[in-house]
Amino acid sequence: MDSSTPPRSIATPCVKVCIVDGASGLCLGCYRTLAEIGGWSGLSDERRAAVMAELPTRRDRIDPALRG
């Protein structure tokens, strides 16, 4: 990569609602685990895409009363 080329942005599902549900271990905003959130920038594009694809189904693992 050319040093004058700005770094490519990393797609993230973060919506700035950072509250982790203790029962499921998932963030109430983006449905990622703390490990996924913490390591997001180090994941490969393929792994990030795989996590992103899983997020809609993870919503069902959170108590509906907490989802708002």
Gaussian input, Z-matrix of N, CA and C with variables (Angstrom, degrees):
# hf/3-21g

backbone

0 1
 N
 C     1     B1
 C     2     B2     1     A1
 N     3     B3     2     A2     1     D1
 C     4     B4     3     A3     2     D2
 C     5     B5     4     A4     3     D3
 N     6     B6     5     A5     4     D4
 C     7     B7     6     A6     5     D5
 C     8     B8     7     A7     6     D6
 N     9     B9     8     A8     7     D7
 C    10    B10     9     A9     8     D8
 C    11    B11    10    A10     9     D9
 N    12    B12    11    A11    10    D10
 C    13    B13    12    A12    11    D11
 C    14    B14    13    A13    12    D12
 N    15    B15    14    A14    13    D13
 C    16    B16    15    A15    14    D14
 C    17    B17    16    A16    15    D15
 N    18    B18    17    A17    16    D16
 C    19    B19    18    A18    17    D17
 C    20    B20    19    A19    18    D18
 N    21    B21    20    A20    19    D19
 C    22    B22    21    A21    20    D20
 C    23    B23    22    A22    21    D21
 N    24    B24    23    A23    22    D22
 C    25    B25    24    A24    23    D23
 C    26    B26    25    A25    24    D24
 N    27    B27    26    A26    25    D25
 C    28    B28    27    A27    26    D26
 C    29    B29    28    A28    27    D27
 N    30    B30    29    A29    28    D28
 C    31    B31    30    A30    29    D29
 C    32    B32    31    A31    30    D30
 N    33    B33    32    A32    31    D31
 C    34    B34    33    A33    32    D32
 C    35    B35    34    A34    33    D33
 N    36    B36    35    A35    34    D34
 C    37    B37    36    A36    35    D35
 C    38    B38    37    A37    36    D36
 N    39    B39    38    A38    37    D37
 C    40    B40    39    A39    38    D38
 C    41    B41    40    A40    39    D39
 N    42    B42    41    A41    40    D40
 C    43    B43    42    A42    41    D41
 C    44    B44    43    A43    42    D42
 N    45    B45    44    A44    43    D43
 C    46    B46    45    A45    44    D44
 C    47    B47    46    A46    45    D45
 N    48    B48    47    A47    46    D46
 C    49    B49    48    A48    47    D47
 C    50    B50    49    A49    48    D48
 N    51    B51    50    A50    49    D49
 C    52    B52    51    A51    50    D50
 C    53    B53    52    A52    51    D51
 N    54    B54    53    A53    52    D52
 C    55    B55    54    A54    53    D53
 C    56    B56    55    A55    54    D54
 N    57    B57    56    A56    55    D55
 C    58    B58    57    A57    56    D56
 C    59    B59    58    A58    57    D57
 N    60    B60    59    A59    58    D58
 C    61    B61    60    A60    59    D59
 C    62    B62    61    A61    60    D60
 N    63    B63    62    A62    61    D61
 C    64    B64    63    A63    62    D62
 C    65    B65    64    A64    63    D63
 N    66    B66    65    A65    64    D64
 C    67    B67    66    A66    65    D65
 C    68    B68    67    A67    66    D66
 N    69    B69    68    A68    67    D67
 C    70    B70    69    A69    68    D68
 C    71    B71    70    A70    69    D69
 N    72    B72    71    A71    70    D70
 C    73    B73    72    A72    71    D71
 C    74    B74    73    A73    72    D72
 N    75    B75    74    A74    73    D73
 C    76    B76    75    A75    74    D74
 C    77    B77    76    A76    75    D75
 N    78    B78    77    A77    76    D76
 C    79    B79    78    A78    77    D77
 C    80    B80    79    A79    78    D78
 N    81    B81    80    A80    79    D79
 C    82    B82    81    A81    80    D80
 C    83    B83    82    A82    81    D81
 N    84    B84    83    A83    82    D82
 C    85    B85    84    A84    83    D83
 C    86    B86    85    A85    84    D84
 N    87    B87    86    A86    85    D85
 C    88    B88    87    A87    86    D86
 C    89    B89    88    A88    87    D87
 N    90    B90    89    A89    88    D88
 C    91    B91    90    A90    89    D89
 C    92    B92    91    A91    90    D90
 N    93    B93    92    A92    91    D91
 C    94    B94    93    A93    92    D92
 C    95    B95    94    A94    93    D93
 N    96    B96    95    A95    94    D94
 C    97    B97    96    A96    95    D95
 C    98    B98    97    A97    96    D96
 N    99    B99    98    A98    97    D97
 C   100   B100    99    A99    98    D98
 C   101   B101   100   A100    99    D99
 N   102   B102   101   A101   100   D100
 C   103   B103   102   A102   101   D101
 C   104   B104   103   A103   102   D102
 N   105   B105   104   A104   103   D103
 C   106   B106   105   A105   104   D104
 C   107   B107   106   A106   105   D105
 N   108   B108   107   A107   106   D106
 C   109   B109   108   A108   107   D107
 C   110   B110   109   A109   108   D108
 N   111   B111   110   A110   109   D109
 C   112   B112   111   A111   110   D110
 C   113   B113   112   A112   111   D111
 N   114   B114   113   A113   112   D112
 C   115   B115   114   A114   113   D113
 C   116   B116   115   A115   114   D114
 N   117   B117   116   A116   115   D115
 C   118   B118   117   A117   116   D116
 C   119   B119   118   A118   117   D117
 N   120   B120   119   A119   118   D118
 C   121   B121   120   A120   119   D119
 C   122   B122   121   A121   120   D120
 N   123   B123   122   A122   121   D121
 C   124   B124   123   A123   122   D122
 C   125   B125   124   A124   123   D123
 N   126   B126   125   A125   124   D124
 C   127   B127   126   A126   125   D125
 C   128   B128   127   A127   126   D126
 N   129   B129   128   A128   127   D127
 C   130   B130   129   A129   128   D128
 C   131   B131   130   A130   129   D129
 N   132   B132   131   A131   130   D130
 C   133   B133   132   A132   131   D131
 C   134   B134   133   A133   132   D132
 N   135   B135   134   A134   133   D133
 C   136   B136   135   A135   134   D134
 C   137   B137   136   A136   135   D135
 N   138   B138   137   A137   136   D136
 C   139   B139   138   A138   137   D137
 C   140   B140   139   A139   138   D138
 N   141   B141   140   A140   139   D139
 C   142   B142   141   A141   140   D140
 C   143   B143   142   A142   141   D141
 N   144   B144   143   A143   142   D142
 C   145   B145   144   A144   143   D143
 C   146   B146   145   A145   144   D144
 N   147   B147   146   A146   145   D145
 C   148   B148   147   A147   146   D146
 C   149   B149   148   A148   147   D147
 N   150   B150   149   A149   148   D148
 C   151   B151   150   A150   149   D149
 C   152   B152   151   A151   150   D150
 N   153   B153   152   A152   151   D151
 C   154   B154   153   A153   152   D152
 C   155   B155   154   A154   153   D153
 N   156   B156   155   A155   154   D154
 C   157   B157   156   A156   155   D155
 C   158   B158   157   A157   156   D156
 N   159   B159   158   A158   157   D157
 C   160   B160   159   A159   158   D158
 C   161   B161   160   A160   159   D159
 N   162   B162   161   A161   160   D160
 C   163   B163   162   A162   161   D161
 C   164   B164   163   A163   162   D162
 N   165   B165   164   A164   163   D163
 C   166   B166   165   A165   164   D164
 C   167   B167   166   A166   165   D165
 N   168   B168   167   A167   166   D166
 C   169   B169   168   A168   167   D167
 C   170   B170   169   A169   168   D168
 N   171   B171   170   A170   169   D169
 C   172   B172   171   A171   170   D170
 C   173   B173   172   A172   171   D171
 N   174   B174   173   A173   172   D172
 C   175   B175   174   A174   173   D173
 C   176   B176   175   A175   174   D174
 N   177   B177   176   A176   175   D175
 C   178   B178   177   A177   176   D176
 C   179   B179   178   A178   177   D177
 N   180   B180   179   A179   178   D178
 C   181   B181   180   A180   179   D179
 C   182   B182   181   A181   180   D180
 N   183   B183   182   A182   181   D181
 C   184   B184   183   A183   182   D182
 C   185   B185   184   A184   183   D183
 N   186   B186   185   A185   184   D184
 C   187   B187   186   A186   185   D185
 C   188   B188   187   A187   186   D186
 N   189   B189   188   A188   187   D187
 C   190   B190   189   A189   188   D188
 C   191   B191   190   A190   189   D189
 N   192   B192   191   A191   190   D190
 C   193   B193   192   A192   191   D191
 C   194   B194   193   A193   192   D192
 N   195   B195   194   A194   193   D193
 C   196   B196   195   A195   194   D194
 C   197   B197   196   A196   195   D195
 N   198   B198   197   A197   196   D196
 C   199   B199   198   A198   197   D197
 C   200   B200   199   A199   198   D198
 N   201   B201   200   A200   199   D199
 C   202   B202   201   A201   200   D200
 C   203   B203   202   A202   201   D201

   B1=1.4412
   B2=1.5172
   B3=1.2768
   B4=1.4582
   B5=1.5302
   B6=1.3447
   B7=1.4614
   B8=1.5292
   B9=1.3299
   B10=1.4572
   B11=1.5270
   B12=1.3318
   B13=1.4528
   B14=1.5256
   B15=1.3327
   B16=1.4660
   B17=1.5189
   B18=1.3260
   B19=1.4662
   B20=1.5234
   B21=1.3028
   B22=1.4641
   B23=1.5252
   B24=1.3246
   B25=1.4600
   B26=1.5221
   B27=1.3030
   B28=1.4558
   B29=1.5236
   B30=1.3127
   B31=1.4610
   B32=1.5227
   B33=1.3109
   B34=1.4583
   B35=1.5286
   B36=1.3275
   B37=1.4550
   B38=1.5286
   B39=1.3104
   B40=1.4647
   B41=1.5288
   B42=1.3452
   B43=1.4628
   B44=1.5343
   B45=1.3301
   B46=1.4684
   B47=1.5303
   B48=1.3160
   B49=1.4616
   B50=1.5166
   B51=1.3044
   B52=1.4654
   B53=1.5224
   B54=1.3251
   B55=1.4582
   B56=1.5228
   B57=1.3313
   B58=1.4624
   B59=1.5254
   B60=1.3148
   B61=1.4564
   B62=1.5232
   B63=1.3129
   B64=1.4598
   B65=1.5123
   B66=1.3187
   B67=1.4591
   B68=1.5267
   B69=1.3224
   B70=1.4683
   B71=1.5260
   B72=1.3318
   B73=1.4590
   B74=1.5137
   B75=1.3392
   B76=1.4640
   B77=1.5253
   B78=1.3202
   B79=1.4525
   B80=1.5292
   B81=1.3292
   B82=1.4634
   B83=1.5220
   B84=1.3118
   B85=1.4630
   B86=1.5167
   B87=1.3339
   B88=1.4710
   B89=1.5262
   B90=1.3356
   B91=1.4618
   B92=1.5309
   B93=1.3326
   B94=1.4657
   B95=1.5239
   B96=1.3325
   B97=1.4601
   B98=1.5238
   B99=1.3316
   B100=1.4627
   B101=1.5353
   B102=1.3289
   B103=1.4672
   B104=1.5239
   B105=1.3168
   B106=1.4696
   B107=1.5250
   B108=1.3295
   B109=1.4623
   B110=1.5267
   B111=1.3317
   B112=1.4602
   B113=1.5183
   B114=1.3147
   B115=1.4572
   B116=1.5079
   B117=1.3264
   B118=1.4612
   B119=1.5191
   B120=1.3132
   B121=1.4752
   B122=1.5251
   B123=1.3213
   B124=1.4568
   B125=1.5197
   B126=1.3281
   B127=1.4626
   B128=1.5259
   B129=1.3011
   B130=1.4637
   B131=1.5198
   B132=1.3189
   B133=1.4650
   B134=1.5280
   B135=1.3265
   B136=1.4575
   B137=1.5196
   B138=1.3416
   B139=1.4711
   B140=1.5233
   B141=1.3337
   B142=1.4687
   B143=1.5278
   B144=1.3284
   B145=1.4644
   B146=1.5256
   B147=1.3216
   B148=1.4624
   B149=1.5284
   B150=1.3227
   B151=1.4640
   B152=1.5217
   B153=1.3331
   B154=1.4687
   B155=1.5321
   B156=1.3246
   B157=1.4652
   B158=1.5316
   B159=1.3273
   B160=1.4645
   B161=1.5304
   B162=1.3211
   B163=1.4630
   B164=1.5244
   B165=1.3254
   B166=1.4778
   B167=1.5355
   B168=1.3162
   B169=1.4645
   B170=1.5212
   B171=1.3117
   B172=1.4648
   B173=1.5228
   B174=1.2986
   B175=1.4671
   B176=1.5251
   B177=1.3170
   B178=1.4618
   B179=1.5231
   B180=1.3217
   B181=1.4651
   B182=1.5264
   B183=1.3243
   B184=1.4556
   B185=1.5255
   B186=1.3164
   B187=1.4671
   B188=1.5274
   B189=1.3317
   B190=1.4749
   B191=1.5381
   B192=1.3089
   B193=1.4679
   B194=1.5340
   B195=1.3332
   B196=1.4619
   B197=1.5228
   B198=1.3130
   B199=1.4738
   B200=1.5128
   B201=1.3202
   B202=1.4569
   B203=1.4274
   A1=108.37
   A2=116.42
   A3=124.32
   A4=108.57
   A5=117.46
   A6=120.16
   A7=112.56
   A8=118.17
   A9=120.53
   A10=112.17
   A11=116.38
   A12=121.15
   A13=108.96
   A14=118.00
   A15=119.08
   A16=111.03
   A17=117.14
   A18=118.37
   A19=110.80
   A20=114.70
   A21=122.45
   A22=108.39
   A23=117.17
   A24=119.66
   A25=109.69
   A26=115.10
   A27=121.08
   A28=108.56
   A29=116.56
   A30=121.09
   A31=109.26
   A32=116.05
   A33=121.02
   A34=109.58
   A35=116.65
   A36=119.63
   A37=112.81
   A38=117.58
   A39=121.44
   A40=111.13
   A41=114.34
   A42=120.38
   A43=110.63
   A44=116.57
   A45=123.79
   A46=113.13
   A47=117.12
   A48=123.36
   A49=105.46
   A50=116.43
   A51=121.26
   A52=111.45
   A53=115.03
   A54=122.69
   A55=106.03
   A56=116.12
   A57=119.61
   A58=109.69
   A59=115.39
   A60=123.06
   A61=108.45
   A62=116.74
   A63=120.59
   A64=114.25
   A65=117.55
   A66=120.88
   A67=112.41
   A68=117.01
   A69=120.11
   A70=112.55
   A71=117.27
   A72=120.76
   A73=113.00
   A74=116.41
   A75=120.83
   A76=110.67
   A77=115.95
   A78=122.05
   A79=108.66
   A80=116.84
   A81=120.29
   A82=112.27
   A83=117.62
   A84=120.36
   A85=113.72
   A86=116.57
   A87=119.09
   A88=114.18
   A89=116.80
   A90=123.12
   A91=114.38
   A92=116.92
   A93=119.76
   A94=109.92
   A95=116.20
   A96=121.41
   A97=108.63
   A98=116.29
   A99=119.53
   A100=111.23
   A101=116.89
   A102=120.05
   A103=111.03
   A104=116.72
   A105=120.17
   A106=110.84
   A107=116.44
   A108=120.03
   A109=109.92
   A110=116.58
   A111=121.28
   A112=113.90
   A113=116.94
   A114=120.39
   A115=114.99
   A116=117.30
   A117=122.41
   A118=113.00
   A119=117.60
   A120=119.75
   A121=111.93
   A122=117.77
   A123=120.73
   A124=114.22
   A125=117.07
   A126=119.85
   A127=110.46
   A128=115.22
   A129=119.64
   A130=109.32
   A131=116.17
   A132=120.60
   A133=110.66
   A134=116.86
   A135=121.31
   A136=110.97
   A137=117.27
   A138=120.33
   A139=110.48
   A140=117.73
   A141=120.41
   A142=110.07
   A143=117.30
   A144=121.28
   A145=110.55
   A146=117.42
   A147=121.03
   A148=110.43
   A149=117.22
   A150=120.57
   A151=109.87
   A152=117.08
   A153=121.23
   A154=110.65
   A155=116.99
   A156=121.18
   A157=111.26
   A158=117.55
   A159=122.25
   A160=113.26
   A161=118.01
   A162=121.53
   A163=115.01
   A164=120.36
   A165=118.83
   A166=113.30
   A167=117.90
   A168=119.77
   A169=111.97
   A170=117.90
   A171=121.35
   A172=111.24
   A173=117.58
   A174=121.87
   A175=110.38
   A176=117.22
   A177=122.26
   A178=113.10
   A179=117.99
   A180=121.80
   A181=112.27
   A182=116.82
   A183=121.07
   A184=108.93
   A185=115.98
   A186=122.63
   A187=109.11
   A188=118.04
   A189=120.65
   A190=113.45
   A191=117.86
   A192=120.94
   A193=111.16
   A194=117.76
   A195=121.76
   A196=113.17
   A197=116.29
   A198=120.25
   A199=113.32
   A200=118.41
   A201=121.77
   A202=116.01
   D1=137.42
   D2=177.44
   D3=-69.43
   D4=135.65
   D5=-177.65
   D6=-67.00
   D7=-16.68
   D8=178.18
   D9=-87.60
   D10=-7.15
   D11=178.31
   D12=-84.76
   D13=124.62
   D14=179.06
   D15=-65.57
   D16=151.26
   D17=179.18
   D18=-64.46
   D19=147.46
   D20=179.10
   D21=-72.52
   D22=136.76
   D23=178.71
   D24=-72.07
   D25=152.33
   D26=-179.77
   D27=-104.10
   D28=123.41
   D29=177.72
   D30=-63.06
   D31=137.53
   D32=179.37
   D33=-143.11
   D34=145.63
   D35=177.40
   D36=-86.24
   D37=4.58
   D38=-176.31
   D39=-58.88
   D40=132.40
   D41=176.98
   D42=-119.21
   D43=16.77
   D44=177.90
   D45=63.38
   D46=29.44
   D47=171.08
   D48=-117.49
   D49=89.87
   D50=-170.50
   D51=-104.10
   D52=80.27
   D53=177.31
   D54=-131.69
   D55=124.15
   D56=-178.23
   D57=-97.99
   D58=127.95
   D59=175.62
   D60=-75.60
   D61=119.89
   D62=-177.79
   D63=-62.81
   D64=-36.66
   D65=-177.39
   D66=-67.67
   D67=-43.49
   D68=-177.25
   D69=-95.88
   D70=-23.34
   D71=-176.07
   D72=78.46
   D73=13.81
   D74=-176.88
   D75=-108.47
   D76=147.68
   D77=174.35
   D78=-68.81
   D79=134.93
   D80=-179.72
   D81=-71.90
   D82=-16.30
   D83=179.64
   D84=-89.88
   D85=-45.71
   D86=-173.27
   D87=-118.79
   D88=-8.72
   D89=177.89
   D90=70.15
   D91=18.68
   D92=174.01
   D93=-92.66
   D94=160.11
   D95=173.85
   D96=-81.33
   D97=163.93
   D98=177.12
   D99=-59.93
   D100=-38.39
   D101=178.73
   D102=-63.28
   D103=-41.27
   D104=178.79
   D105=-66.32
   D106=-42.28
   D107=179.55
   D108=-62.78
   D109=-48.55
   D110=-177.77
   D111=-64.78
   D112=-33.72
   D113=-177.08
   D114=-101.79
   D115=7.92
   D116=-172.42
   D117=-51.92
   D118=-47.96
   D119=-175.72
   D120=-67.70
   D121=-19.79
   D122=179.65
   D123=-93.05
   D124=-7.13
   D125=179.88
   D126=-76.60
   D127=150.10
   D128=175.82
   D129=-69.05
   D130=160.11
   D131=176.60
   D132=-56.96
   D133=-38.26
   D134=-178.61
   D135=-66.39
   D136=-42.33
   D137=-179.67
   D138=-68.75
   D139=-40.73
   D140=177.01
   D141=-60.99
   D142=-42.33
   D143=178.90
   D144=-62.79
   D145=-38.99
   D146=179.42
   D147=-65.56
   D148=-42.87
   D149=177.75
   D150=-63.46
   D151=-45.81
   D152=179.94
   D153=-57.12
   D154=-38.94
   D155=-179.40
   D156=-67.37
   D157=-29.82
   D158=-179.20
   D159=-79.70
   D160=-22.45
   D161=-170.88
   D162=-55.50
   D163=-43.91
   D164=-178.95
   D165=-57.88
   D166=-36.77
   D167=-179.22
   D168=-77.81
   D169=-23.51
   D170=179.01
   D171=-68.38
   D172=-27.65
   D173=-179.32
   D174=-53.70
   D175=-36.51
   D176=-178.18
   D177=-68.84
   D178=-13.82
   D179=178.88
   D180=-82.88
   D181=-6.62
   D182=-178.69
   D183=-102.97
   D184=136.04
   D185=178.29
   D186=-51.27
   D187=124.98
   D188=-178.65
   D189=-54.69
   D190=-29.89
   D191=179.52
   D192=-65.47
   D193=-24.92
   D194=-179.95
   D195=-88.29
   D196=-18.80
   D197=-175.16
   D198=-76.33
   D199=-18.87
   D200=176.68
   D201=73.59

